[in-house]
Amino acid sequence: MLVLSGCADDVTADCVTAASNGSGAHQIVDDRYCGGGSHSSYFWYYGGTASNGYVRGGTTVKPGNANITSRTGKVISRGGFGNSRSGGGG
């Protein structure tokens, strides 16, 4: 018997500046900058650890099969069974 699970991981995302601070950490900015449009210097950073307005230890690659929510509560993506994988950091 085959059992399929629709469970998805929960991942936190931060909208960050494209440039890092030299130690690999990115400055966290308001979520609105990652909404597309002319804000190409900003992107979503997934799964990092935030401290003092910076985040590190995550990835710019959007995880597949994940419920992704920003730290401010904005839903970025809902994972689960049948979710397609998409890449890119925005």
N, C-alpha and C positions, 0 to 999 in steps of 0.2 A: 504494500500500500504506500502510495506517494502522498506526502503532506506538503502543501505549499504554504509558506508563511508570508504574510503581507507586512511584517514588522519592518519598521524603518528606524534608523539611528536618528537621534536628536543632535543637531549640530548648531552651534552659535556662530553667527557671522558678524563681522565688523566692517563698516565702510571706512577705508583708509586711503591715505595719500600714496601715490605711486613710489615716491622716494622713501628710502629707509633712513634711519638716523645714524647709520654707520655701524651699528651693532646688530643689524638685521631686524630691528623693530620698526613697525609702521605706525604713524600717528593716526589715531582714530578721529574721524570727522562725522558730521551729521549724516544720517542715512540718505537724505535727499540728494546728496552728491553722487550716489551710486544708482540713481534712477534712470540713467541713460542721458541722452541729449548731448550737450556740449561739455560735459564734465569728464573728459577722457583721462584726466590725471588722477582719477579715483577709481577704486575697484573694491569688490567684496573679498574679504580675507576670512577663510573658514577654519574654525576649530582652534584658534589661537588662545593664548592666555593674555588677558588684559591687565595692565598695571600702569598707573599714573598717566593715563591718556595715550598709551602705546600698546600695541599687541605684537606678540611674537610666537613662534612655535606652531604656526598653522600652515595653511596652503592657499594658493590662489586658484587651485583647481576645484571646481564645484563638485562636491561628492554626489555620487549617484545613490538612489534609494535612501534619501535622508530627509527628515523634516528640518528645514533650515529656517532659523528665526534670528533676527538681529537682537542685540542686547537691549534695544528699546522696544522690542515686541513686534516688529514688522516681519510678516511671514514672507520669506524669500522663495521657498519651495516646499511643497508637501511631497514626502516620499511615500513608499508603500508599493504594493503589488502593481505591476504594470507601469511603473514610472520609467520614463525614458531617461537615459543618461545624456546630459549635455555638459559641455566643457566651457572653458573660458572664464576669465576673471572680470570681464566687463569692460 
